[in-house]
Amino acid sequence: MKTILLVEDDKNQLLLYKQELSLEGYSIITAHDGMEAVKQIKEELPDLIVMDINMPKMNGIESIGRILAEHKKIPIIINTAYSSYKDDFMSWSADAYIIKSSDLTELKDKIKELIGKV
């Protein structure tokens, strides 16, 4: 079973994503901010990371840099409400950039593309 690390500070969105991706057959681990994500990866290495950008303690861009410094092969999907970060060269290290939507089809399709079906 493929494991996805969801990094999202909004509890309702985190719950929705966790439920939807679990129904797709993925094992889900979570973090509420970038700092927690960096710690979580030391405990359990996921197959893919879905990362928000605007979060307390450590934002997604900084945590992506720290994660990729040690684990260059983990696919990362930036999942944010803000399109403005697409122009930030630090976000270019992610494998995909998706604008949040209540329809998770694009996110699910990108996950399947990056790590395959369950």
Backbone bond lengths (Angstrom), bond angles and torsions (degrees), N, CA, C in turn:
res aa  C-N    CA-C-N  psi(-1)  N-CA   C-N-CA  omega(-1)  CA-C   N-CA-C  phi
1 M - - - 1.452 - - 1.521 108.94 -
2 K 1.318 116.69 132.93 1.466 122.17 179.84 1.524 109.71 -79.14
3 T 1.336 115.18 140.91 1.453 121.23 -178.33 1.524 110.35 -108.77
4 I 1.323 115.56 133.45 1.462 122.26 178.20 1.519 108.73 -118.03
5 L 1.325 115.83 132.14 1.460 121.27 172.27 1.521 107.60 -95.55
6 L 1.323 116.68 117.48 1.459 123.13 176.01 1.519 108.44 -96.69
7 V 1.333 116.93 123.90 1.460 121.17 179.31 1.523 107.27 -117.85
8 E 1.324 115.20 106.72 1.473 121.42 -173.27 1.522 108.65 -153.49
9 D 1.346 117.35 129.60 1.466 119.89 -179.13 1.529 113.13 -87.37
10 D 1.324 118.13 -16.58 1.466 120.82 177.76 1.532 108.73 -83.58
11 K 1.325 116.08 114.71 1.472 120.96 -174.17 1.529 112.77 -60.60
12 N 1.334 117.49 -39.24 1.459 119.94 -179.35 1.521 112.13 -67.65
13 Q 1.327 116.86 -42.33 1.460 119.82 177.36 1.520 110.73 -65.62
14 L 1.314 116.41 -40.68 1.460 120.38 178.88 1.527 110.47 -60.10
15 L 1.316 116.50 -43.78 1.458 121.17 179.01 1.532 111.28 -63.98
16 L 1.340 116.55 -44.03 1.468 120.98 178.49 1.524 110.90 -60.92
17 Y 1.323 117.39 -49.89 1.475 121.02 -178.89 1.520 110.71 -62.56
18 K 1.330 116.10 -42.75 1.463 119.90 -179.34 1.531 110.28 -61.15
19 Q 1.320 116.14 -45.48 1.463 120.56 -179.26 1.534 110.66 -64.52
20 E 1.316 117.36 -48.39 1.465 121.75 -177.26 1.536 111.50 -63.19
21 L 1.319 116.97 -43.96 1.467 119.90 -177.87 1.531 111.76 -74.81
22 S 1.318 117.04 -29.67 1.472 120.20 174.20 1.528 109.90 -64.74
23 L 1.336 116.26 -39.71 1.464 120.41 178.07 1.526 111.82 -64.82
24 E 1.334 116.60 -24.29 1.465 121.51 176.84 1.537 110.86 -79.27
25 G 1.340 116.35 -9.22 1.455 120.53 176.57 1.518 115.36 102.60
26 Y 1.321 117.90 9.09 1.464 121.05 179.67 1.528 110.67 -90.38
27 S 1.313 115.50 150.21 1.452 121.77 170.86 1.531 106.07 -86.56
28 I 1.324 117.55 130.69 1.459 121.21 -173.56 1.525 111.11 -116.79
29 I 1.333 114.95 129.24 1.463 121.30 169.30 1.526 105.61 -117.77
30 T 1.324 117.06 154.21 1.462 119.56 -173.17 1.525 112.59 -130.75
31 A 1.333 113.75 158.17 1.462 122.35 172.27 1.522 106.50 -145.41
32 H 1.329 116.86 146.35 1.462 121.49 -176.00 1.524 113.33 -96.88
33 D 1.325 117.66 -6.52 1.461 121.37 176.51 1.530 108.55 -161.53
34 G 1.317 115.90 172.07 1.456 120.91 -176.34 1.517 113.79 -62.56
35 M 1.330 116.44 -36.96 1.458 119.95 -179.73 1.536 110.31 -64.67
36 E 1.313 116.03 -43.56 1.462 120.79 178.11 1.532 110.52 -64.35
37 A 1.329 116.89 -35.24 1.470 121.15 178.83 1.526 111.03 -63.53
38 V 1.325 116.13 -44.56 1.468 120.38 179.36 1.535 110.12 -60.93
39 K 1.338 117.17 -41.82 1.467 121.14 177.80 1.526 111.13 -66.55
40 Q 1.338 116.63 -42.13 1.463 121.91 -178.02 1.533 111.46 -60.13
41 I 1.323 116.58 -38.82 1.464 121.00 -178.25 1.525 111.49 -66.52
42 K 1.326 116.67 -28.10 1.467 119.70 176.95 1.523 111.09 -70.09
43 E 1.341 116.48 -27.00 1.463 121.24 179.44 1.518 112.63 -86.69
44 E 1.336 116.08 -40.01 1.465 120.87 -177.53 1.522 109.21 -147.36
45 L 1.322 116.70 119.54 1.457 121.48 -178.18 1.529 110.01 -84.24
46 P 1.334 117.67 114.89 1.469 120.10 -178.95 1.525 111.60 -80.24
47 D 1.327 115.91 166.88 1.461 121.54 175.16 1.524 111.13 -82.72
48 L 1.354 116.11 -22.35 1.461 121.74 -177.82 1.522 108.85 -159.30
49 I 1.340 115.64 152.92 1.468 121.12 178.42 1.525 108.92 -123.69
50 V 1.334 116.26 132.71 1.465 122.56 170.95 1.522 105.40 -109.13
51 M 1.349 116.63 115.03 1.461 122.09 -168.43 1.530 112.07 -120.88
52 D 1.325 115.61 127.18 1.458 121.27 170.02 1.532 107.04 -78.58
53 I 1.335 117.75 165.71 1.468 119.36 179.13 1.524 111.61 -104.49
54 N 1.321 117.93 -55.00 1.466 120.87 -177.14 1.521 110.39 -80.57
55 M 1.342 115.08 103.25 1.469 120.77 -179.73 1.520 108.98 -144.01
56 P 1.338 116.66 157.89 1.466 119.50 176.97 1.533 111.19 -72.90
57 K 1.308 115.95 167.51 1.460 125.91 176.69 1.527 112.83 67.86
58 M 1.329 118.77 -62.51 1.458 121.86 177.71 1.523 107.70 -145.24
59 N 1.330 116.89 124.25 1.458 118.57 -177.42 1.536 111.23 -75.66
60 G 1.313 115.33 170.48 1.455 121.21 -175.97 1.513 114.13 -63.64
61 I 1.331 117.05 -37.70 1.467 120.64 -178.89 1.530 110.16 -62.69
62 E 1.326 116.90 -47.24 1.465 120.36 179.71 1.530 111.14 -64.26
63 S 1.319 117.20 -42.53 1.464 119.47 -178.62 1.528 111.23 -68.26
64 I 1.339 118.16 -34.40 1.471 120.34 175.71 1.527 109.37 -60.16
65 G 1.330 116.41 -44.55 1.472 120.36 178.28 1.513 112.14 -58.60
66 R 1.316 116.74 -44.43 1.477 120.46 -179.83 1.529 111.55 -67.41
67 I 1.317 116.42 -40.58 1.469 120.30 -178.61 1.521 110.43 -66.93
68 L 1.339 116.57 -47.54 1.466 119.78 -177.65 1.528 112.78 -69.13
69 A 1.323 117.59 -21.59 1.466 120.30 176.49 1.535 110.48 -63.40
70 E 1.324 116.70 -30.32 1.466 121.06 -179.16 1.521 113.76 -106.20
71 H 1.328 117.35 -27.61 1.472 121.59 -174.83 1.529 109.10 -133.67
72 K 1.305 116.17 79.60 1.461 121.20 -173.68 1.529 114.88 -67.50
73 K 1.308 118.01 -20.91 1.457 120.56 -172.93 1.535 115.01 -94.63
74 I 1.328 117.98 -4.03 1.472 119.65 -179.96 1.526 109.05 -74.47
75 P 1.330 117.92 121.75 1.463 119.62 175.81 1.531 110.17 -68.44
76 I 1.338 115.04 137.99 1.471 120.77 179.99 1.522 109.16 -126.30
77 I 1.329 114.88 131.29 1.464 121.51 173.98 1.519 107.33 -111.03
78 I 1.324 116.36 119.76 1.461 119.89 171.93 1.525 106.31 -79.56
79 N 1.316 115.42 126.32 1.465 121.64 -179.87 1.526 106.96 -125.99
80 T 1.330 116.08 100.26 1.455 120.30 -172.54 1.523 111.76 -137.59
81 A 1.310 115.55 160.84 1.463 120.86 177.44 1.526 111.14 -84.11
82 Y 1.328 117.69 -7.61 1.454 122.16 -172.99 1.524 112.36 -110.39
83 S 1.319 116.59 120.62 1.459 120.14 177.76 1.528 111.50 -79.27
84 S 1.322 117.84 -16.92 1.467 121.96 -175.05 1.530 113.36 -63.52
85 Y 1.318 118.23 -25.12 1.460 120.33 -178.60 1.527 112.59 -74.85
86 K 1.328 117.67 -12.00 1.467 120.80 178.19 1.518 111.65 -58.71
87 D 1.330 116.31 -30.00 1.457 121.53 -178.57 1.523 112.64 -85.07
88 D 1.302 117.86 -9.98 1.467 122.10 178.16 1.530 107.93 -77.05
89 F 1.331 116.46 117.53 1.462 118.73 -174.75 1.525 113.08 -59.41
90 M 1.315 117.76 -22.61 1.473 119.66 177.99 1.530 111.11 -66.90
91 S 1.322 117.95 -26.96 1.463 120.40 179.31 1.527 111.43 -77.03
92 W 1.327 117.60 -14.31 1.461 121.06 -178.83 1.519 112.82 -67.27
93 S 1.326 117.49 -18.17 1.465 120.32 179.65 1.533 111.85 -73.79
94 A 1.330 116.32 -14.32 1.469 119.94 177.34 1.532 109.22 -76.32
95 D 1.322 115.98 154.65 1.462 121.46 -178.94 1.524 112.40 -80.79
96 A 1.325 116.68 -19.85 1.465 120.60 179.51 1.521 108.85 -157.40
97 Y 1.323 115.41 155.16 1.460 122.91 179.70 1.523 106.70 -132.33
98 I 1.315 116.78 112.14 1.462 121.47 -175.83 1.526 109.58 -121.43
99 I 1.329 115.23 133.57 1.463 120.74 175.55 1.530 107.46 -82.63
100 K 1.327 116.00 130.12 1.468 121.14 -177.91 1.514 111.71 -56.28
101 S 1.317 114.57 143.08 1.452 121.87 179.50 1.521 108.15 -151.13
102 S 1.322 116.43 156.26 1.460 118.66 175.62 1.536 110.48 -72.33
103 D 1.323 116.19 -18.09 1.467 121.81 174.98 1.524 107.95 -92.88
104 L 1.310 116.81 112.76 1.465 120.96 -175.02 1.532 113.69 -89.66
105 T 1.322 117.43 11.71 1.461 121.25 -177.62 1.525 112.09 -58.29
106 E 1.337 117.46 -47.00 1.466 120.34 -179.02 1.525 110.88 -61.26
107 L 1.332 116.79 -43.51 1.458 120.85 178.97 1.523 110.78 -63.12
108 K 1.309 117.36 -47.15 1.471 121.19 -179.97 1.526 111.42 -61.68
109 D 1.328 116.46 -41.96 1.469 120.29 179.26 1.519 111.42 -63.81
110 K 1.326 116.97 -40.32 1.473 120.84 -179.52 1.526 110.08 -68.09
111 I 1.323 117.88 -38.42 1.463 121.22 177.12 1.517 109.86 -61.11
112 K 1.326 116.74 -47.01 1.474 120.63 179.12 1.518 111.76 -60.83
113 E 1.331 115.46 -38.58 1.462 120.63 178.50 1.539 111.54 -64.29
114 L 1.323 116.39 -39.64 1.473 120.29 -174.77 1.531 114.07 -82.73
115 I 1.342 117.73 -35.92 1.472 117.92 -177.48 1.525 113.34 -124.97
116 G 1.314 116.95 2.74 1.447 119.70 177.59 1.509 112.56 82.11
117 K 1.302 114.10 172.27 1.467 118.93 178.89 1.501 109.44 -74.21
118 V 1.298 115.19 161.42 1.464 121.80 -175.38 1.514 111.51 -63.78
